[in-house]
Amino acid sequence: MKKVYFIGAMLLSWLSAVPTWAQYTFTDTALQPYVQNFNTLSGSVAMSGNQLVSPAEVYTEATFPTGILDYTPTTIEANDGSNSVSNYYHFGYSSGATTDRAFGGIAGTSYSYDGTGYVGIRLKNGSSVTIKNLEVMYAMEQWYNSGKQDAARIDVSYQTGSAITSLLAGTWTPVPALGVNAPSTATVIASRDGNSATNRRVAATTLMGLNLAPGQEIMLRWGYALNSTTNGNGLSIDDVVVTPETGVFYSNTTGDLGLLANWDQSPWTTGQVTAASPPASFTADNQVFYVMSPAPRLRQITRTGFYRAPSPVMSLPGP
């Protein structure tokens, strides 16, 4: 994996006994992107505590005010958008492309108090190198609509640590760039077609400077506020792609980008003229190159194997 990014302004990432907790692990031989499309979910899916039996790195928990309840489902049932009962579901058509699934839930309408439902994906750095940045992309699909325009929304946060098994405990860092409003906030949509572009939204960003050390974990958490404004809608996540960046290099703000000496593992400081840790080559795997520029502009890169199209064309201001 070799990438070049032209970056502009980077921002740092629902509805759930003690299980045998598990996570997806990045290793030295498996540093490729983690991909989860939930298409293995079928029928009634078993839970083990607050996580799915399979895929075991997926967690679910919902919380309500202290003294009322926290909730974890015992199973995850299928829903094609016709079942409006509040709970967690894996969504998809009952006929046709039945294996194309999404995971989420329908917010309750019978409660007079607010809460939040969560879905989490637990990842571990099992490699021998630090994961410096983490790219996160996902699709939000709306499979059931309560019949009103409202403020239904998914917000994303994350937590790092040595062993993260709860979606409710600890300190969470919000990722505003991954927040998505439900399609029904713009218009009253029809139910039962979360795969339609009308009912689907995609969000992506990179968690910069994460520096997840070997052995550390990260839990990505999607949250859906359960209140009188948002209740009644069926929202889900799908096509989650999480890409670890380990070999990260930043360009000098001047000079030939085709020279190794004009790249460094840390952003160049004002007055710096020599790279402290330049790359050994432009063609090694698991390298990501960020083009730093005092003003957003595209620079031509001609070295074979160095630029892979289509790459995001953005800009990251230099010092």
VEXZA-133984 format. One line per 5 residues: number of its first residue (from 0); their letters; for each residue x, y, z of C-alpha. Coordinates in nm, 3 decimals, decimal comma. Layout:
N
NUM	a	X/Y/Z | ...
% end
This chain:
319
0	mkkvy	0,000/0,000/0,000 | 0,160/0,323/-0,120 | -0,033/0,648/-0,103 | 0,022/1,018/-0,149 | -0,216/1,267/0,011
5	figam	-0,254/1,638/-0,064 | -0,419/1,747/0,259 | -0,616/2,068/0,340 | -0,742/2,074/0,698 | -0,730/1,736/0,865
10	llswl	-0,950/1,657/1,166 | -0,862/1,389/1,407 | -1,301/0,877/1,507 | -2,559/0,212/1,875 | -2,811/0,045/2,021
15	savpt	-2,614/-0,348/2,348 | -2,252/-1,144/3,158 | -1,906/-1,139/3,077 | -1,802/-1,282/2,739 | -1,470/-1,400/2,605
20	waqyt	-1,388/-1,058/2,468 | -1,227/-1,037/2,128 | -1,101/-0,783/1,879 | -0,966/-0,765/1,527 | -0,586/-0,758/1,534
25	ftdta	-0,353/-0,583/1,290 | -0,027/-0,779/1,257 | 0,304/-0,737/1,075 | 0,175/-0,967/0,801 | -0,176/-0,819/0,804
30	lqpyv	-0,147/-0,440/0,806 | -0,396/-0,405/0,524 | -0,727/-0,223/0,581 | -0,987/-0,375/0,813 | -1,313/-0,413/0,619
35	qnfnt	-1,651/-0,491/0,774 | -1,966/-0,505/0,558 | -2,171/-0,722/0,800 | -2,267/-0,954/0,514 | -2,196/-1,263/0,727
40	lsgsv	-2,493/-1,176/0,951 | -2,788/-1,403/0,882 | -3,106/-1,496/1,065 | -3,087/-1,471/1,442 | -2,733/-1,368/1,542
45	amsgn	-2,611/-1,478/1,885 | -2,463/-1,240/2,141 | -2,199/-1,311/2,406 | -2,239/-1,042/2,668 | -2,213/-0,710/2,488
50	qlvsp	-2,049/-0,844/2,172 | -2,159/-1,048/1,876 | -2,042/-1,409/1,872 | -1,937/-1,342/1,514 | -1,790/-1,105/1,413
55	aevyt	-1,665/-1,090/1,771 | -1,499/-0,749/1,735 | -1,845/-0,585/1,705 | -2,001/-0,460/2,030 | -2,345/-0,324/2,123
60	eatfp	-2,472/-0,136/2,429 | -2,738/0,124/2,502 | -2,752/0,342/2,810 | -3,026/0,544/2,975 | -3,016/0,776/3,277
65	tgild	-2,866/0,637/3,599 | -3,112/0,424/3,790 | -3,324/0,335/3,487 | -3,137/0,080/3,277 | -2,855/-0,011/3,044
70	ytptt	-2,945/-0,249/2,764 | -2,773/-0,523/2,568 | -2,970/-0,746/2,330 | -2,957/-1,124/2,365 | -2,980/-1,180/1,988
75	ieand	-2,968/-0,965/1,674 | -3,259/-1,033/1,438 | -3,295/-0,957/1,068 | -3,507/-0,663/0,953 | -3,595/-0,549/0,602
80	gsnsv	-3,739/-0,219/0,721 | -4,090/-0,351/0,774 | -4,047/-0,426/1,146 | -4,074/-0,101/1,344 | -4,022/-0,248/1,692
85	snyyh	-3,731/-0,076/1,866 | -3,420/-0,293/1,905 | -3,089/-0,378/1,741 | -3,111/-0,537/1,393 | -2,907/-0,639/1,094
90	fgyss	-3,085/-0,473/0,803 | -3,124/-0,584/0,442 | -3,379/-0,698/0,188 | -3,587/-1,006/0,266 | -3,553/-1,108/-0,099
95	gattd	-3,306/-1,033/-0,375 | -2,963/-0,933/-0,241 | -3,032/-1,086/0,101 | -2,662/-1,116/0,188 | -2,605/-0,739/0,168
100	rafgg	-2,647/-0,647/0,535 | -2,601/-0,342/0,758 | -2,591/-0,326/1,138 | -2,777/-0,087/1,368 | -3,119/-0,050/1,523
105	iagts	-3,452/0,127/1,556 | -3,485/0,385/1,831 | -3,757/0,328/2,091 | -4,069/0,547/2,099 | -4,229/0,430/2,425
110	ysydg	-3,979/0,586/2,667 | -4,015/0,932/2,820 | -3,644/0,958/2,902 | -3,341/1,006/2,682 | -3,064/0,758/2,617
115	tgyvg	-2,794/0,665/2,367 | -2,748/0,346/2,170 | -2,400/0,242/2,061 | -2,228/0,011/1,816 | -1,853/-0,040/1,854
120	irlkn	-1,571/-0,205/1,663 | -1,266/-0,309/1,865 | -0,924/-0,315/1,697 | -0,578/-0,403/1,830 | -0,229/-0,316/1,709
125	gssvt	-0,066/-0,658/1,718 | 0,218/-0,551/1,491 | 0,571/-0,452/1,593 | 0,533/-0,092/1,473 | 0,334/0,209/1,587
130	iknle	0,015/0,288/1,396 | 0,061/0,661/1,353 | -0,267/0,750/1,183 | -0,591/0,565/1,122 | -0,816/0,624/0,822
135	vmyam	-1,184/0,559/0,895 | -1,465/0,540/0,640 | -1,819/0,408/0,672 | -2,170/0,436/0,529 | -2,477/0,523/0,734
140	eqwyn	-2,798/0,369/0,598 | -3,154/0,448/0,703 | -3,377/0,141/0,675 | -3,683/0,258/0,864 | -3,839/0,604/0,881
145	sgkqd	-4,080/0,713/1,152 | -4,265/0,931/0,902 | -4,141/1,269/1,014 | -3,850/1,500/0,948 | -3,636/1,505/1,259
150	aarid	-3,283/1,538/1,395 | -3,179/1,172/1,381 | -2,801/1,157/1,365 | -2,502/0,928/1,412 | -2,198/1,059/1,601
155	vsyqt	-1,862/0,882/1,623 | -1,603/0,874/1,900 | -1,310/0,655/1,999 | -1,111/0,536/2,299 | -0,762/0,387/2,317
160	gsait	-0,620/0,160/2,586 | -0,489/-0,186/2,668 | -0,820/-0,377/2,683 | -1,143/-0,196/2,594 | -1,456/-0,406/2,645
165	sllag	-1,725/-0,148/2,728 | -1,896/0,112/2,512 | -2,010/0,302/2,822 | -1,704/0,331/3,048 | -1,395/0,548/3,010
170	twtpv	-1,317/0,871/2,827 | -1,416/0,904/2,461 | -1,275/1,142/2,200 | -1,536/1,275/1,955 | -1,467/1,275/1,580
175	palgv	-1,691/1,552/1,438 | -1,588/1,478/1,079 | -1,754/1,136/1,100 | -2,090/1,262/1,227 | -2,375/1,203/0,982
180	napst	-2,732/1,333/0,977 | -2,995/1,078/0,880 | -3,148/1,127/0,533 | -3,486/1,194/0,699 | -3,350/1,523/0,838
185	atvia	-3,379/1,667/0,486 | -3,699/1,501/0,365 | -3,953/1,239/0,463 | -3,810/0,922/0,310 | -3,965/0,585/0,237
190	srdgn	-3,862/0,285/0,444 | -3,702/-0,041/0,336 | -3,429/0,076/0,099 | -3,119/0,161/0,300 | -2,901/0,076/0,001
195	satnr	-3,056/0,355/-0,205 | -2,840/0,663/-0,248 | -3,135/0,864/-0,115 | -3,122/0,676/0,215 | -2,744/0,638/0,247
200	rvaat	-2,462/0,871/0,353 | -2,083/0,815/0,355 | -1,832/0,977/0,590 | -1,453/0,950/0,606 | -1,160/1,110/0,786
205	tlmgl	-0,814/1,030/0,920 | -0,733/1,018/1,291 | -0,402/1,204/1,275 | -0,135/1,160/1,541 | -0,308/0,862/1,700
210	nlapg	0,025/0,681/1,763 | -0,127/0,348/1,865 | 0,167/0,155/2,012 | 0,216/-0,222/1,969 | -0,025/-0,401/2,202
215	qeiml	-0,263/-0,106/2,233 | -0,628/-0,115/2,127 | -0,879/0,130/1,988 | -1,257/0,107/2,009 | -1,446/0,300/1,743
220	rwgya	-1,795/0,387/1,868 | -2,103/0,495/1,671 | -2,374/0,660/1,885 | -2,742/0,730/1,818 | -2,924/0,963/2,060
225	lnstt	-3,255/0,814/2,176 | -3,496/1,094/2,258 | -3,833/1,235/2,159 | -3,677/1,411/1,861 | -3,494/1,116/1,708
230	ngngl	-3,698/0,818/1,822 | -3,859/0,590/1,569 | -3,595/0,577/1,295 | -3,393/0,274/1,190 | -3,028/0,368/1,133
235	siddv	-2,737/0,137/1,060 | -2,369/0,136/0,963 | -2,221/-0,051/0,669 | -1,904/-0,083/0,463 | -1,667/0,014/0,743
240	vvtpe	-1,304/0,047/0,626 | -1,026/0,120/0,876 | -0,676/0,163/0,733 | -0,367/0,175/0,957 | -0,088/0,412/0,855
245	tgvfy	0,253/0,309/0,988 | 0,517/0,436/0,744 | 0,413/0,801/0,736 | 0,627/1,069/0,570 | 0,578/1,444/0,528
250	snttg	0,728/1,652/0,249 | 0,941/1,960/0,281 | 0,742/2,266/0,177 | 0,996/2,339/-0,096 | 1,214/2,131/-0,324
255	dlgll	1,180/1,830/-0,549 | 0,926/1,580/-0,413 | 1,097/1,309/-0,615 | 1,400/1,319/-0,382 | 1,400/1,100/-0,070
260	anwdq	1,585/1,373/0,119 | 1,279/1,599/0,095 | 1,065/1,363/0,305 | 1,071/1,306/0,682 | 0,877/1,099/0,938
265	spwtt	0,773/1,414/1,124 | 0,633/1,738/0,980 | 0,915/1,975/0,889 | 0,975/2,260/1,132 | 1,050/2,618/1,036
270	gqvta	1,412/2,645/0,929 | 1,466/2,270/0,899 | 1,682/2,186/0,597 | 1,770/1,816/0,645 | 1,539/1,519/0,691
275	asppa	1,605/1,335/1,017 | 1,441/1,008/0,903 | 1,383/1,000/0,527 | 1,225/0,695/0,360 | 1,457/0,428/0,224
280	sftad	1,255/0,411/-0,098 | 0,931/0,528/-0,252 | 0,813/0,177/-0,339 | 0,806/-0,008/-0,006 | 0,471/-0,132/0,124
285	nqvfy	0,272/0,041/0,399 | 0,399/0,390/0,323 | 0,186/0,704/0,315 | 0,321/1,037/0,188 | 0,164/1,369/0,291
290	vmspa	0,246/1,668/0,073 | 0,291/1,975/0,294 | 0,232/2,308/0,127 | 0,221/2,669/0,253 | -0,082/2,715/0,028
295	prlrq	-0,311/2,446/-0,117 | -0,176/2,345/-0,456 | -0,124/2,028/-0,654 | 0,235/1,921/-0,718 | 0,329/1,686/-0,998
300	itrtg	0,483/1,358/-0,888 | 0,633/1,147/-1,163 | 0,833/0,873/-0,991 | 0,705/0,526/-1,087 | 0,521/0,350/-0,807
305	fyrap	0,518/0,661/-0,592 | 0,179/0,803/-0,679 | -0,122/0,578/-0,702 | -0,436/0,719/-0,857 | -0,700/0,781/-0,760
310	spvms	-0,575/0,925/-0,432 | -0,748/1,198/-0,233 | -0,643/1,539/-0,360 | -0,627/1,769/-0,059 | -0,377/2,000/0,103
315	lpgp	-0,208/2,013/0,443 | -0,071/2,357/0,530 | 0,298/2,363/0,613 | 0,464/2,535/0,907
% end
